[in-house]
């Protein structure tokens, strides 16, 4: 434990650590703003700097004890993403979003499978599992970038729907892949299918909570009580998902989608966005602390090829899907660039996948997914920002501009001239 924590009890260590995390995130984002990088990049870099792997300002035990923050942050992120599934937006896009999602998810999986098999001659089981995991996209960093620059428009609507559906596609693809790999001597079918069953149950709970919240949040209720009820339900859904070891993303997305379509209540989302910045800051700084840079080096050539091929598959799949469905040109050209991040769901599936493989290949699978997550989290926000700007979702004026030094010479000259005039008239 670092020397600064000597003599402190557990509560003091946790509170001081939280303070350092928030200050570090704030300070590093001052630098990244000068470089015109999204805040998410600054938070992750701050985590890398102060974490146990670098300066060691935060004890590893404290980092491990804050794992619940990830669930809370993902809960709020998912609730915000669900607001993009409004009835009129879905009607305008029709089945196009589903087609685009299937194209980008499945093509990325196919090209990763072919690369692992043809380039490196790896086993079919390994290639199938890593290909299934490659279909996942993490919405957290993209969502934060959208919020930071207040991005709006058809491009953002399409993006949020795609990243939401991505995890659904990934889950089912992975279950099929795991069933094939484990058919001979792996775990039973029920063990593979059980996560799907739990996710369906969680979706039902999310939809039911959305309906119930729309009944409870009457116009007569105070804004404080509205916020309390919404947060209580969100945390309850997240807790139930944690109980059965599944991601709360899908359930909270459906919770939000049902609520927004029944009420059209934007005020609640504005309230939630008002107090979540500290939570998001802690979440992304913790994400940076949990990233293992040594894993990035340990992945080797296979890991590097996986990173490149997956990005290519995501981009080409999104491009093809948008072309087939005749989406706007800017959406077609830039949607794939925003689908780079890969974190929570992919890492969780990698831990499950390594149990289905021999020890050596299972460890390689986990190392590749962990190392690629490091790279994706570092480059993903910047790529998302560029895509949002190029697509017209954010204006140039929304980006931080360098401030020019005020020119004081005319003002000084005026003061001098006035002084001379006064002296002449005396």
Secondary structure, DSSP 8 states (H G I E B T S, - for coil): --GGGTT--HHHHHHHHHHHHHHHHHHHHHHHHHTT--HHHHHHHHHHHHSTTTT--S-HHHHHHTHHHHHHHHHHHHHHHHTT--HHHHHHHTTHHHHHHHHHHHHHHHHHHHIIIIIT---HHHHHHHHHHHT----HHHHHHHHHTT--SHHHHHHHHHHHHHHHHHHHHHHHHHHHHTTTTSS-HHHHHHHHHHHHHHHHHHHHHHHHHHHH--TTS-HHHHHHHHHHHHHHHHHHHHHTT--SHHHHHHHHHHHHHHH---HHHHHHHHH-HHHHHHHHHHHHHH--HHHHHHTHHHHHHHHHHHHHHHHHHHHHHHHHTT--HHHHHHGGGGG----HHHHHHHHHHHTTS-HHHHHHHHHHHHHHHHHHHHHHHHHHHHHHHHTTSS-GGGS---------HHHHHHHHHHHHHHHHH-
